[in-house]
């Protein structure tokens, strides 16, 4: 069983596995209009994946983490030979979206393991909400309560206030 983490804004915590955000905005592995669910192989990577999209001009939203279990047998790893040369540059996104789109519309693949652009030796998972097993899997995953998250202010380029050392 692969352990995965998904980080979502608290306002979406009631339905964190619907794939709607990726459907509306598109992603590295799915074009706009195609639902997908993105998760990472560690909580740290899931948080980093959120931070790379953070706009410092906007206030930081409140986030929660959702722990997921993905059956190993349901995961297909992307063959490195199918990833376009020049990946992960921005101009390679249409090629990776074609790969993801093929998986998502076939509906017979549940999850795809893909390399992270943020931490290349780590994995992200693209999960297919259109797969027949998805509803039962999602309801099982949602039995665990989301975990509230706090991002360290230093990760956001803000100075944290040092706490004085008090010797006891």
C-alpha positions as CSV (number, residue, x, y, z in Angstrom):
1,X,0.0,0.0,0.0
2,X,1.5,3.4,-1.0
3,X,1.1,6.2,1.5
4,X,0.2,9.5,-0.1
5,X,-0.7,13.0,1.1
6,X,-3.0,15.6,-0.3
7,X,-2.9,19.2,0.9
8,X,-6.0,21.4,0.3
9,X,-7.3,24.7,1.4
10,X,-9.4,24.3,4.5
11,X,-12.4,25.7,2.7
12,X,-12.3,22.5,0.5
13,X,-11.8,20.1,3.4
14,X,-15.4,18.8,3.3
15,X,-14.7,17.3,-0.2
16,X,-11.0,17.1,-0.7
17,X,-11.1,14.3,-3.2
18,X,-13.4,15.6,-5.9
19,X,-10.7,16.5,-8.5
20,X,-12.6,19.7,-9.3
21,X,-9.6,22.1,-8.8
22,X,-7.5,20.2,-11.4
23,X,-10.5,20.0,-13.7
24,X,-11.0,23.8,-13.6
25,X,-7.4,24.9,-13.7
26,X,-5.6,22.0,-15.4
27,X,-2.3,20.7,-14.1
28,X,1.0,19.3,-15.3
29,X,-0.6,15.9,-16.0
30,X,-4.2,16.9,-16.9
31,X,-5.7,19.5,-19.3
32,X,-8.4,21.9,-18.3
33,X,-11.8,20.1,-18.3
34,X,-10.4,16.7,-17.2
35,X,-10.8,15.9,-13.5
36,X,-7.7,14.6,-11.7
37,X,-6.6,14.3,-8.1
38,X,-3.0,15.1,-7.2
39,X,-1.2,13.7,-4.1
40,X,2.4,13.3,-3.1
41,X,4.5,10.5,-1.6
42,X,5.2,12.5,1.6
43,X,3.5,15.3,3.5
44,X,6.6,17.4,3.1
45,X,6.4,17.1,-0.7
46,X,2.7,17.8,-0.7
47,X,3.4,21.0,1.2
48,X,6.2,22.0,-1.2
49,X,3.9,21.5,-4.1
50,X,1.5,24.0,-2.6
51,X,4.3,26.5,-1.8
52,X,5.6,26.6,-5.4
53,X,2.2,28.1,-6.4
54,X,1.9,30.5,-3.5
55,X,1.5,34.2,-4.4
56,X,3.3,36.3,-1.8
57,X,1.0,39.2,-2.7
58,X,-1.9,37.2,-1.3
59,X,-2.5,36.2,2.3
60,X,-1.7,32.6,3.1
61,X,-4.9,30.5,3.2
62,X,-5.5,27.9,5.9
63,X,-4.7,24.3,4.8
64,X,-5.4,20.7,5.8
65,X,-3.6,17.5,4.9
66,X,-5.4,14.3,3.9
67,X,-3.6,11.0,4.4
68,X,-4.3,8.5,1.6
69,X,-3.6,4.8,1.0
70,X,-3.3,3.8,-2.6
71,X,-3.2,0.1,-3.4
72,X,0.2,-0.7,-5.0
73,X,-1.6,-2.8,-7.6
74,X,-3.6,0.3,-8.7
75,X,-0.5,2.4,-9.5
76,X,1.1,2.6,-12.9
77,X,4.5,4.3,-13.0
78,X,5.1,6.6,-15.9
79,X,7.8,5.1,-18.2
80,X,10.7,7.7,-18.1
81,X,11.1,7.1,-21.9
82,X,7.6,8.5,-22.5
83,X,8.3,11.7,-20.7
84,X,9.2,14.4,-23.3
85,X,12.8,15.6,-23.6
86,X,13.1,19.0,-22.0
87,X,10.7,18.0,-19.3
88,X,9.9,19.6,-16.8
89,X,10.2,22.9,-18.5
90,X,6.9,24.8,-18.9
91,X,6.8,24.2,-22.6
92,X,6.7,20.5,-22.0
93,X,3.4,20.7,-20.1
94,X,1.2,19.9,-23.2
95,X,3.1,16.7,-23.7
96,X,2.8,15.5,-20.1
97,X,-0.9,16.6,-20.2
98,X,-1.4,14.2,-23.2
99,X,0.1,11.4,-21.2
100,X,-2.1,12.1,-18.2
101,X,-5.2,12.7,-20.4
102,X,-4.7,9.2,-21.9
103,X,-4.7,7.7,-18.5
104,X,-7.6,9.7,-17.2
105,X,-10.0,9.1,-20.1
106,X,-9.3,5.4,-20.4
107,X,-10.8,5.0,-16.9
108,X,-9.2,1.6,-16.5
109,X,-6.1,3.1,-14.7
110,X,-6.6,4.2,-11.1
111,X,-3.4,6.1,-10.4
112,X,-0.3,7.1,-12.1
113,X,3.1,7.7,-10.3
114,X,4.9,10.6,-11.8
115,X,8.1,12.4,-10.9
116,X,7.8,15.6,-8.9
117,X,9.2,18.7,-10.6
118,X,9.8,20.3,-7.2
119,X,11.7,17.3,-5.8
120,X,12.6,15.1,-8.8
121,X,13.6,12.0,-6.8
122,X,10.1,12.0,-5.2
123,X,6.8,11.0,-6.6
124,X,3.4,12.6,-7.1
125,X,0.3,10.5,-7.8
126,X,-2.3,11.5,-10.3
127,X,-5.5,9.7,-9.3
128,X,-8.4,9.1,-11.7
129,X,-11.8,10.2,-10.2
130,X,-13.6,8.6,-13.2
131,X,-12.3,5.1,-12.3
132,X,-15.1,2.7,-11.3
133,X,-13.3,2.0,-7.9
134,X,-12.8,5.7,-7.1
135,X,-16.1,6.3,-5.1
136,X,-15.6,3.4,-2.8
137,X,-11.9,4.2,-2.4
138,X,-12.6,7.9,-1.7
139,X,-15.2,7.1,1.0
140,X,-12.8,4.8,2.7
141,X,-10.0,7.5,2.7
142,X,-12.3,10.1,4.1
143,X,-12.8,8.1,7.3
144,X,-9.7,9.8,8.6
145,X,-10.1,13.4,9.7
146,X,-8.0,16.0,7.8
147,X,-5.0,17.3,9.7
148,X,-4.8,21.1,10.1
149,X,-1.5,22.5,8.8
150,X,0.6,25.5,9.5
151,X,3.3,26.6,7.1
152,X,6.4,28.0,8.8
153,X,6.5,31.8,8.1
154,X,10.2,31.4,6.9
155,X,9.0,29.2,4.0
156,X,6.9,32.2,2.9
157,X,9.8,34.6,3.0
158,X,8.6,36.1,6.2
159,X,10.8,36.6,9.3
160,X,9.7,34.7,12.3
161,X,10.1,36.2,15.7
162,X,12.9,34.4,17.5
163,X,12.0,33.1,20.9
164,X,14.4,33.9,23.6
165,X,16.3,31.0,25.0
166,X,15.5,30.5,28.7
167,X,17.8,28.2,30.7
168,X,15.9,26.2,33.3
